[in-house]
Amino acid sequence: MSVSLSRLTLHQQATYRIYVQGTLGNQWADYFGGLAIAQTSTPTSGVTVLTGRLADQAALLGVLNHLYGLGLPLIGVEWLEKASTEE
């Protein structure tokens, strides 16, 4: 996969997919700024996937800190796209 990181900045909106080990119900969506919450399962444990647009990378760090505070181990963070400047 080829990603041009020169297009990504700290201060722009972007869409992310965050994977954590454990189960987080949809009632947490408002707490996490409206991110979509879905669960998947693996042979050994459940995995929660949070997907959505965040204002900037400071907001991303805030979400990651909240997940850490809830004791959910981080599996991965995926940058999906930079938000259009026309939005």
C-alpha positions as CSV (number, residue, x, y, z in Angstrom):
1,M,0.0,0.0,0.0
2,S,1.4,3.4,-1.0
3,V,0.3,6.3,1.2
4,S,1.5,9.9,0.6
5,L,2.1,11.1,4.1
6,S,2.9,14.6,2.9
7,R,-0.9,15.0,2.5
8,L,-1.5,14.3,6.2
9,T,-1.2,17.1,8.7
10,L,-1.7,17.4,12.5
11,H,-4.4,20.0,12.1
12,Q,-6.8,18.7,9.5
13,Q,-9.9,16.5,9.8
14,A,-9.4,12.9,8.8
15,T,-11.3,9.6,9.1
16,Y,-9.8,6.9,11.3
17,R,-10.5,3.3,12.2
18,I,-9.4,2.3,15.7
19,Y,-9.2,-1.3,16.9
20,V,-9.2,-2.2,20.6
21,Q,-9.3,-5.5,22.4
22,G,-12.5,-5.9,24.4
23,T,-16.2,-4.9,24.1
24,L,-17.5,-1.4,24.0
25,G,-21.2,-1.0,23.4
26,N,-22.9,1.5,21.1
27,Q,-24.0,3.6,24.1
28,W,-20.5,4.9,24.2
29,A,-20.8,6.6,20.7
30,D,-21.6,10.0,22.2
31,Y,-18.7,9.8,24.6
32,F,-16.4,9.2,21.6
33,G,-17.7,12.1,19.5
34,G,-20.2,10.1,17.5
35,L,-17.7,7.5,16.2
36,A,-19.4,4.4,14.9
37,I,-18.8,1.4,17.1
38,A,-18.9,-2.2,15.9
39,Q,-17.8,-5.5,17.5
40,T,-16.0,-8.3,15.8
41,S,-14.7,-11.5,17.5
42,T,-11.6,-13.5,17.3
43,P,-11.0,-17.0,18.6
44,T,-9.6,-15.6,21.8
45,S,-11.4,-12.3,22.5
46,G,-13.7,-9.6,21.2
47,V,-12.5,-6.7,19.3
48,T,-14.2,-3.3,19.1
49,V,-13.8,-1.1,16.0
50,L,-14.4,2.6,16.2
51,T,-14.7,4.4,12.9
52,G,-15.3,8.0,12.0
53,R,-14.1,11.5,11.3
54,L,-12.1,13.4,13.9
55,A,-11.3,17.1,13.9
56,D,-7.5,16.7,14.0
57,Q,-4.8,14.5,15.5
58,A,-5.3,16.1,19.0
59,A,-8.9,14.7,18.9
60,L,-7.5,11.3,17.9
61,L,-5.1,11.4,20.9
62,G,-8.1,12.2,23.1
63,V,-10.0,9.2,21.9
64,L,-7.0,7.0,22.4
65,N,-6.5,8.4,26.0
66,H,-10.2,7.6,26.7
67,L,-9.8,4.0,25.5
68,Y,-6.7,3.7,27.6
69,G,-8.6,5.0,30.6
70,L,-11.3,2.3,30.1
71,G,-8.6,-0.4,30.1
72,L,-9.0,-1.4,26.5
73,P,-5.7,-2.4,24.9
74,L,-5.0,-0.8,21.5
75,I,-4.6,-3.1,18.6
76,G,-4.3,-0.6,15.8
77,V,-5.1,2.8,14.3
78,E,-5.8,3.1,10.6
79,W,-5.9,6.4,8.7
80,L,-8.6,6.1,6.1
81,E,-8.7,9.5,4.4
82,K,-8.1,13.1,4.9
83,A,-11.4,15.1,5.0
84,S,-12.2,17.2,2.0
85,T,-11.5,20.9,2.5
86,E,-14.9,21.6,0.8
87,E,-16.9,20.1,3.8
